[in-house]
Amino acid sequence: MTKKEAIRRYRALYRELSSIILDWDPYELYRQGELDDEFSEEVSRLLAALPNVSSEDAAIDAVRKVFAESFSEHDFPRSSCVEVGRRVFSWWKSQK
């Protein structure tokens, strides 16, 4: 894969993962008209973690870890990340 192809692939993965996270919208910022890149750092960090994710549980934990580190442990218990973690894992599995 060339550098240009790798960049194009990363951008496509980023957009798709960002769409999943924005649909989840844990603070309802996107729905309230805030910027659509509100979670850009978290999407980048989550995307970087996904190559090491091999199960649904690991995806849920990755989502929780990224968002708890960025915001607060209190706002992101594991239970609040189950649905989105499952969606992320299903999507990630389809990328291989």
Backbone hydrogen bonds in HBPLUS format (Angstrom, degrees):
<---DONOR---> <-ACCEPTOR-->    atom                        ^
c    i                          cat <-CA-CA->   ^        H-A-AA   ^      H-
h    n   atom  resd res      DA  || num        DHA   H-A  angle D-A-AA Bond
n    s   type  num  typ     dist DA aas  dist angle  dist       angle   num
A0006-ALA N   A0002-THR O   2.87 MM   4  6.14 156.8  1.92 152.0 158.9     1
A0007-ILE N   A0003-LYS O   2.94 MM   4  6.17 156.7  2.00 149.5 155.3     2
A0008-ARG N   A0004-LYS O   2.99 MM   4  6.19 160.5  2.03 145.5 151.1     3
A0009-ARG N   A0005-GLU O   2.85 MM   4  6.04 156.3  1.90 147.7 154.5     4
A0010-TYR N   A0006-ALA O   2.87 MM   4  6.07 161.5  1.91 148.6 153.6     5
A0011-ARG N   A0007-ILE O   2.96 MM   4  6.15 165.6  1.98 152.4 156.1     6
A0012-ALA N   A0008-ARG O   3.05 MM   4  6.27 153.5  2.12 144.5 151.5     7
A0013-LEU N   A0009-ARG O   2.95 MM   4  6.21 164.3  1.97 154.6 158.7     8
A0014-TYR N   A0010-TYR O   2.80 MM   4  5.98 161.4  1.83 154.9 160.8     9
A0015-ARG N   A0011-ARG O   2.95 MM   4  6.13 163.4  1.98 147.0 150.8    10
A0016-GLU N   A0012-ALA O   3.05 MM   4  6.28 165.0  2.08 151.4 155.2    11
A0017-LEU N   A0013-LEU O   2.91 MM   4  6.08 167.4  1.92 155.8 159.3    12
A0018-SER N   A0014-TYR O   2.79 MM   4  5.85 158.6  1.84 151.2 158.2    13
A0019-SER N   A0015-ARG O   2.97 MM   4  6.15 148.0  2.08 142.5 150.6    14
A0020-ILE N   A0016-GLU O   3.25 MM   4  6.60 148.9  2.35 142.0 149.1    15
A0021-ILE N   A0017-LEU O   3.01 MM   4  6.34 163.3  2.04 155.2 159.2    16
A0022-LEU N   A0018-SER O   2.78 MM   4  5.95 162.7  1.81 154.1 159.4    17
A0023-ASP N   A0019-SER O   2.96 MM   4  6.02 145.0  2.09 137.8 147.1    18
A0024-TRP N   A0020-ILE O   3.07 MM   4  6.35 147.1  2.18 142.1 150.8    19
A0025-ASP N   A0021-ILE O   2.79 MM   4  6.06 165.3  1.81 154.5 158.6    20
A0028-GLU N   A0025-ASP O   2.93 MM   3  5.01 161.2  1.96 114.4 120.3    21
A0034-GLU N   A0029-LEU O   2.89 MM   5  5.28 155.4  1.95 162.5 155.1    22
A0033-GLY N   A0030-TYR O   3.07 MM   3  5.32 159.4  2.11 111.7 114.0    23
A0040-SER N   A0037-ASP O   3.04 MM   3  5.02 159.1  2.08 120.5 117.0    24
A0043-VAL N   A0039-PHE O   2.87 MM   4  6.10 158.0  1.92 159.1 166.0    25
A0044-SER N   A0040-SER O   3.00 MM   4  6.17 161.2  2.03 147.2 152.0    26
A0045-ARG N   A0041-GLU O   2.96 MM   4  6.20 162.0  2.00 150.4 155.2    27
A0046-LEU N   A0042-GLU O   2.84 MM   4  5.94 158.6  1.89 147.8 154.1    28
A0047-LEU N   A0043-VAL O   2.87 MM   4  5.96 161.1  1.90 149.5 155.0    29
A0048-ALA N   A0044-SER O   3.02 MM   4  6.22 151.0  2.10 142.8 150.6    30
A0049-ALA N   A0045-ARG O   3.10 MM   4  6.34 136.1  2.30 136.9 148.3    31
A0049-ALA N   A0046-LEU O   3.03 MM   3  5.03 126.9  2.33  94.9 109.3    32
A0050-LEU N   A0046-LEU O   3.07 MM   4  6.28 135.5  2.28 147.8 159.4    33
A0052-ASN N   A0049-ALA O   3.05 MM   3  5.86 155.0  2.11 126.2 132.9    34
A0053-VAL N   A0050-LEU O   2.90 MM   3  4.93 166.8  1.92 114.5 118.1    35
A0059-ALA N   A0055-SER O   3.04 MM   4  6.36 148.2  2.14 144.6 153.4    36
A0060-ILE N   A0056-GLU O   2.97 MM   4  6.27 158.4  2.01 153.5 159.0    37
A0061-ASP N   A0057-ASP O   2.95 MM   4  6.19 162.1  1.98 149.3 154.3    38
A0062-ALA N   A0058-ALA O   2.88 MM   4  6.06 147.9  1.99 140.3 149.3    39
A0063-VAL N   A0059-ALA O   2.98 MM   4  6.24 162.6  2.02 152.5 155.8    40
A0064-ARG N   A0060-ILE O   2.98 MM   4  6.22 170.0  1.99 152.9 156.0    41
A0065-LYS N   A0061-ASP O   2.87 MM   4  5.98 163.7  1.89 148.5 153.2    42
A0066-VAL N   A0062-ALA O   3.02 MM   4  6.14 172.3  2.03 153.3 155.1    43
A0067-PHE N   A0063-VAL O   3.04 MM   4  6.19 174.8  2.05 158.9 160.6    44
A0068-ALA N   A0064-ARG O   2.77 MM   4  5.73 158.1  1.82 151.8 159.1    45
A0069-GLU N   A0065-LYS O   2.96 MM   4  5.95 156.3  2.02 146.3 152.2    46
A0070-SER N   A0066-VAL O   3.15 MM   4  6.31 148.4  2.25 139.6 148.0    47
A0071-PHE N   A0067-PHE O   2.90 MM   4  5.89 153.5  1.97 147.3 154.0    48
A0076-PHE N   A0073-GLU O   3.23 MM   3  5.30 139.9  2.40  98.5 109.6    49
A0080-SER N   A0077-PRO O   3.00 MM   3  5.62 142.1  2.15 116.4 125.9    50
A0081-CYS N   A0078-ARG O   2.93 MM   3  5.32 157.0  1.98 114.4 122.1    51
A0085-GLY N   A0081-CYS O   2.83 MM   4  5.72 150.0  1.92 145.1 154.8    52
A0086-ARG N   A0082-VAL O   2.92 MM   4  6.13 153.2  1.99 151.8 158.2    53
A0087-ARG N   A0083-GLU O   3.05 MM   4  6.40 157.0  2.11 147.6 153.9    54
A0088-VAL N   A0084-VAL O   2.83 MM   4  6.05 160.5  1.87 151.6 157.1    55
A0089-PHE N   A0085-GLY O   2.92 MM   4  6.10 161.9  1.95 146.6 151.4    56
A0090-SER N   A0086-ARG O   2.95 MM   4  6.11 165.9  1.97 150.7 154.7    57
A0091-TRP N   A0087-ARG O   2.95 MM   4  6.10 164.4  1.97 150.3 154.8    58
A0092-TRP N   A0088-VAL O   2.81 MM   4  5.96 165.7  1.83 153.2 157.8    59
A0093-LYS N   A0089-PHE O   2.82 MM   4  5.93 164.1  1.84 154.8 158.8    60
A0094-SER N   A0090-SER O   3.22 MM   4  6.42 145.7  2.34 139.2 147.4    61
A0094-SER N   A0091-TRP O   3.09 MM   3  5.23 123.7  2.42  97.8 112.0    62
A0095-GLN N   A0092-TRP O   3.00 MM   3  5.21 153.2  2.07 106.1 114.7    63
